[in-house]
Amino acid sequence: MKLKQVTHSRSGDKGNISNVSVIVYRMEDYGKVKKQVTAEKVKDYFHEIVKGDVVRYELPKIGALNFVMQNALGGGVTKSLTLDRHGKSLSSALMDMEIDMEADVDDSNY
């Protein structure tokens, strides 16, 4: 299933850093999303774009994950020649990531 079926997303930028949030629609899905959408998987998913580290911040009370991606915007808004210099489409792109909502995950302690 596509991540967008259980979450929505927002993105932002500062210089050459992009951040993308993943927010569950239903709190009961947070544990499974948290288990499967890791910093490593996000970095691998954007391997052609993100050249630096990816750090995940967890916000369990609101059912969200925030990914901060270093060296992700081709040098930043004033230096990049890419069409989406702000990285606004990265949130939409991440929503196409495949996840398995049938996976057995102990989400009692998210």
Secondary structure, 3 states (H helix, E strand, C coil): CEHHHCEEEEEEEECCEEEEEEEECCHHHHHHHHHHCCHHHHHHHCCCCCCCCEEEEEEHHHCEEEEEECCCCCCCCCCCCCCCCCCCHHHHHHCCCECCCCCCCCCCCC
